[in-house]
Amino acid sequence: MIFLLYSSVRKISALSFLFSISLLSCHKDAKIVDIHDYPAKVGNILVGKCATSGCHNNASYMAAGGLNLNTWEDLFKGTSAGGSAVIPYRSDFSSLCYFTNTDPDLGVSLEPSMPINNAPLTQEEYLALRDWIVSGAPNADGKIKFADNPSRKKTYVVNKACDVVTVFDSETFLQMRYINVGNSAANEIPECIKVSPDKKNWYVSFFAQSNIVQKFNAENDQLVGEINLGTGSRNTFAITGDSKYGFFSDNIFSGGKIAYVDLQSMSVITNYTFGFKYMMGMALNENLNKIYIGSATGNFIYKIDITNRLSPIITELPIDGTSTVQYSSLLDPIDLIINPITNKCYVACQKTNEIRVIDMQTDALINTIPLGSAPAFMSYSQFAQKLIVTCPDDSVTFIGNRGSVVLIDALSNTIQKKINSGYQPFGLSVDDQGLFVAVANANISSSGPAPHHTSVCGGRNGNVTFIDLKTLELIPNKRSEVAVFPFGVSTR
């Protein structure tokens, strides 16, 4: 009897103990999060706290700025509001950091704080995200987005007020990298950017007084080196078809010069001097051994015969139908571009709101195309047979918007249509292989639409949009915010 009682007590005690353990275990069990292709620590934050019901998950992301955080691959499809939320290696330009950081001492901090309507991330969680992005934002296998193809097609955009170049993937039209340019703590105002014809390198020059032009490797966007041209202000340059030489203008009121540069040895061969003033825009025609360069004031362009590149013949060529050179503000040609097949040079005249067409074989004016607003920059599509022009101050064509992109039929020299690409369009670049035009919309005026973000540069972010050369319409849902004052554009 005593044994049976003792045995029963032991059974009850054992059951009670097991039940207690069960309760304890149930109480402490954490929610299991499927981190998919994220690294574990990052996945637990982004999937566990952000890719939740009503927010950035598969079912709800379209109502959450179009940002899906369910998987690493989803993250890099970007947002509907501003393009990429994460830029590998650059937490300072990743909007995901802006909205998850609650401490301004740790970087840009914007509202509403995410996760919305929930407790913000702890400092430890935010730093885990930030450090992950700084390390390249790899997936669970260590893969870095956009790092798999050295021949990748890209679009480069200089940001004048930020000393950075935004690099776009030309397949997805998403920002993929930000590259620091310049070598000074002061703002050097990067202005002109061009990819070499062989697509191996890209070059950037600076409008602020500087003695350098920088050369970058287009495969990995790493700095190759600096070409010392002597102190100057350089807003335009041209590269020869073999990618071996360049012509870089120094845009000052008097005593300006053009540096003829060996791009392989990265050294100045010689300087062309003439008393150049306010040089703007450059068109190189190697078939005719000729360079045209605009002048910000006057009725003329500079004509340079480079048959002998070490001893060029430089003259001033009136383009108003007269033979008299005038230096007062009359036409004010500020940008030039050629069609190498027809040897036509298109000259954007800011003062008279028109494009003048010059036959480079005869140096004769052959046509004038009125725009109705001052042009800024041009690009040319051989595929579409279109001259494409930005007019950043056009306030008439699209009510409530400032600026337009004008498409001119090159066969008839007539305006075919105008496109509202965004607020204050400046630089643009045609990609005739990808069949698109990239347009940099500065949006620096306070009367323009409010940007979605504020970057580390301060000021108003601009954006980049894309025109489909097949339809001649904006590519929908591809407006991507970039740093302050996007200006020059070049495609690889």
N, C-alpha and C positions, 0 to 999 in steps of 0.2 A: 504493500500500500504506500509506504513512504517512498519507495523507489519509483512507483508509478507517478506519484505526485511530483517528485523531483524532476522526473523525465518530462512531464507536461510543462513544468515551469521553464525548463531549459528550452523546449520547443517554442514556447511563447516569447521568451527573451530573444531567441535567435530571429524569429519572425519580426519582432519589434525593431531589432537592430537593422535587419535588411530593409525594412520599410523606411526607417529613418535615413539610411544611406540613399535610398531611392529618392526621397523628398529633397535631400540635400543636393543630390546630383541634378535633379530637375531644376532646382532653383538657380544653379550656377551655370547651366548649359547656355553658351552664347549662341546667338543667331548664326546659322551657317550661311556664309556668303559665297556665291559662285563668282570667283574673281576672273573667270574666263582667261584671257590672254594677258592680263596685267601682272606685273610683279606683285607678290602677296601683299606687302604693306600698302602699296598704292591702290590695289584692287579693293582691299577692305574699306578704304576711305571712299573711293569714287563710286564703287558699286553699292557698298553698304550704306552710304549716307547721301549719295547724289542721284544714282540711277534707281530711284525709288518711285513708287506709285504716285502719279500726278506730277512727276518732275522729269528727270533726264533718262527715262527708261524707254524701251521700245514702244510702249503704248502712248506715252505722253510727250515725247521730246519735241514734237512739232509745235506744241504750245509753250515750249520752254526755250525759245530762241533757236529751235532747230538743232540743239546740241544733244546728241545721244552719247551717254557715257557708259552704256551697258558693256561695251568691249573696247579694247585698245584700238581695234580697226574702226569701230564706230566713231570714237573720239576724233580720229584723223580724217573724218569726212567733213569736219568743220561745222559752222553754224549758218543759219539763214540771215543773221544780223550783221556779221562782220568777218566772215571767213574763218580762219583757224583760231581755235581757242588756246592751243598749245603750240609754241614754236620751239622745236628741239634746241637745247643749249641756251635758250633765252627766256628765262622766267620774267625778265624785265619787260618783255613785249608779249607775254602770254596772258590773255584776259582771264583765263582760269585762275591765275594767281590774284588778279585784281579783286575778284569777288569772293575769294576764300580767305583773304588776309584781313584781319581786323586791327592790325598794329601798323600804323603808318611808318614807324621806325624800321620796319622790315620790308618796305617797298610800297608800291601803289596800293591804296585801299579804297575800294569803291562800294557803293550801296546799290541795290540791296545785297546784304551779306548772304552768302550761300553756305549751307543749304537753307533755302528760303522757308520762313515760318518754323524753323527748328533751331536748336542751339548751334552757334557757329562752330567751325572746326577749332580744336585746341591749337595752341601754338605749335605743339609737337606735330600734330597732323598737318598743319599748313607747311611747316618746314620740311616735312617728309615729301610733300608734293613739290615744293619749290626745288629742293635738292635733286629730286628725280628729274625734273625738267632741265635743270642745269647740267645734269649728266647725259642729256640727250633724249629723255623721256622714252627709254627702251621698253619693249614688251617683255614678257616673261622669259623669252629666249635670248634677250639682249639685242634684238633687232632695233635699229634706229630708222625712223620713218624718213623716206626720201634719200637714204644713203646707199641704195643698192645699185644705182645706175649712173656711172660717171658721164655717160653721153646724154643724160636727161635734158630735155628741152626746158628752158627756163626763161623767165622774164625778170629783168632787173629794173628797179625803180629807186632813184635817189630821193632822199628826203632832205630838202634844203635846210630845214631848221633843226635837224637832229643828228647830222653827221653819221647817218647809217644808210645802207642800201637794203631794201626789202627784196628778197628773192622769192619769186613765184614758181610753182610747178606748172608748166604750161599744159599739162594734161588735165589736172583737176582745177586749175585756176585758184589754188590755195597758197597762202603765204607759207613757205617752208623753212626759210632762214632769215635772220637779220645779221648783216655784216657791218662791223664798225669800219669807217673810212676816215682818212685824215691822220695826222700825227701830233695834233695839238689839243690841249684841254679846251681852248676857245672854239666856238663854232666856226668852221671853215667853209660852210655853205657849199657842199657838193652840188654841182649843177649839171655837168654833161657826163653821160655814161654811154659807152659804146662797146659792144662785143666785137672782137676781131672777126674778119670774114671767115677764117678757118675754124671759128667757134672754140678755140683753145684758151683764150684769155679775154678778160674785160678790163677796161680802163676807166678811171674816173678823174675828173679835173675839178678844181675848186674856184669859186667866184671871189672869195675873200683872198686877200694878198697871201700868196703861198709860193713856195719854190718847187713844189712837187706835182707830179701826176703819178697816180698809183696804178700798179698792174696786178691783177688777180688771176689765179688759175680758175678757169671756168668749170673744171671737173669737180673741184672740192671747195671752191670759193675762198681759198687761202691766199693771203698776200704773197705775191712773188717778190715784189720790191718797189722801190720808188725811183722815178726818173727826175733828176734835179735839173729844172729848166731855168733856174734863176727866179728871183721874186717877180710875181706877176699875178694878174687876175684872168683866169682862163675859163671862158664860158662855152667854147666850141673847139672841136678838132675833127680831123678826118684820118682814116687809116687806109693804106693802100690795099689793093685786092689780094696781094700775096701775104698780107698781115705782117710784113717786115718793117714797114716805115709808117711814121705818123707826122701830121702837120698840126701844131698846137698854137692857137692864137693867144696873144696877150691883150686883153680888152681894157685899155686905158685911153684917156683923152688924147694924149700926144706921146709920141715915142714908142708906140706899140710895136710889137714884133711877132713874127711867126717862127717857132722853133721847128726845124726839120730834124726828126729824131729817128735813130736806129732803135727799133723796139726790141731787137734781140739782145744787143749789148746794153740797151737802156742808157744810151748816151746821146747828147746833142751833136749832130753833124755840123749844122750851121744855123744861123738866125737870119731871116729875111727882114730887112728894115726898109721903111719907105715913108715914115711919118704917118703910119696907120692911126686912125682915130675910131674908137668905139666899134671895133669889129664885132659883128653879130652874124652867126650862121656861116657854114662853110660847105661848099659843094665841090667835090673832087671828081674830075672826069679824066681818067687815065688814058682813055682812047684818044683824047685830043690834047693830052699833056697840059691840062688847064685847071685852074682853081678859081672859083668865084667866092667872094666873101662879102657879106653885107656890111653896111655902115648904119648905125642907129640913127643918124641924122644926115639928111641930104637927099639927092636925087640920083645917086650912083651906087655902084658896087665896085669892089676891087677885083681886077682881073690879073691873074698871075700865070704867065707862061712858064711851065716847069720842064720844058724840053731839056734844059740843062738845070738840074735841080740845085746845083751848087752856085749857079749864077742866073736866077730867074729874072724875067722881065715883068715888071709890075706897072700897071696903069690903072687909071680910074675910068670906069665905063658908065656914062649916063644911061639910065634905063627909062627915061620919060619921053623918048623920041627926039630929044634935042642932042646937040653936041657939046653943050656947056655944063661943066661940073659945078654944082652948087652945094654949099655946106650947111645951109639953113634947113630947118625941118620942113621937108616937102613930101617925100615918099616914105623915108625911114625904113629901108629894107632890113628886117631883123632875122629872117630865116630863109634858107635856100635848100633845095633838094633837086636832084636830077633824075631823069629817066634815061639810063645809059643806052637803051635801045634806040631811042629817038634823038638823043642828045639835047632834049629840051630841059631847061632849068626853070624851075618854078621859084619865084621870089615873093615872099610874104611881105607886103608893105603895110606897116602898122598905121601910118599917118592917113593913108587914103583908103583904108579898109578894102584892100583888093589883093589879088594875086597877079603878078606880071610874069609872062612866059617869054623866056629868051632862048633863041636858037644859039647854042654854044659854038656851032661851027662858024656862024657869021657874026655872032655877038649882037644880033638884031632883035628888037622887041617885035614879037609876032602876035601877042594877044594880051588882053587884060580881062580879068574875071572879077567883077565886083562881088563882095561878100555881104555888105551891109553892116559889118562889125569888124573890129580890128583883129587880124590873125595873130597867132602866137607861134605855133609849131606845126610842122607838116610831116607826113610819111606817105609812102607811095606803095600801092599794091599792083604788082604785075599780073597777079591772078585775076583781080577784079577790074584792072585798068582804071583805077581810081586814085586821085589825089585826095588825101584826107587831111583836113585842117582843123585845128582847135581855135575857137574864138572865146576866150575866157570872160570877156566883158559883154557878151551879147545878152541884153536884157529884154529883147523884143520877141525873139522867136518862140521861147517857151515861157509863158507868163508865170511869174513866181520863181523862176530859176535864172541864175546868172551863168551864161555860157552855153555853147553849142559846139557840136562837131559837124563839120560841113564835108559832104562827099561830093567830089567834082568828077564828072565823067571826062577822062583824059582824051577821048576821041573827039568829043564835041566842045570841050572846054566850057561846059555848063554845069550848074549846080544840080545834082540829082536829088539830094535830100539832105535834111539836117536831123541830127540825133541828139537827144538829151542824155548825155552820158553821165551827168552829175554836175555838181556845183563848182564852177571855175576850172574847166579842163585846161591843162597846159601840155605837158609832154605826152607823146604817143609813139607807138611803134607797131609796124605791121609784121606779122609772121605769115608769110605766104605758104609755108609748109603746114603749119597748124591751122591756117585759114581763120585768123582772128586778128583784131587790133586791140592792143592794151592801151588804155587811156588813164592818165593820172589826173584826178580831180582834186585840186588843192584844198578847197573849202576853207580858206583862211579867213574869209570875211565873217564877222559875227552875225551877219544877216542870213548866212547859209544854214542848212539843216544841222541840228545839234548832232555831233558824233556820238556813237554808242559808248565810247571809252575815252579815257584820258591817259596818255602814255607817260613814261618817265621823262619825256622831253618837255612836258608842259605845252600849253597852246592847244590848238584844235587839230585833231587828227583829220587827215584827208582820206581818200579812198581810191581804189582802182577798179575800173569796170572794163568789160570786154565786149567788142562788137564782132558778130559773126560775119565773115566775109562772104558767105554763101547767101545769107538772107538779108544782109545789111541791116540787121537789127541787133539791139543789145542782147547778149546771152543772159537769160533770166536767172535770177537768184545767184549772181556771181559778182556782187558788190562787196569788196573786201577792204576793211579799214586798215590803214597803215599809219606810220608815224607822221609827224607834222610836216606839212608843205611838200607832198610828193610832186616831183617836177620832171626831171629827165627820165626817159624810158628807153630800154633796149632789149631785144629778144635774142635768144641763142638758138 
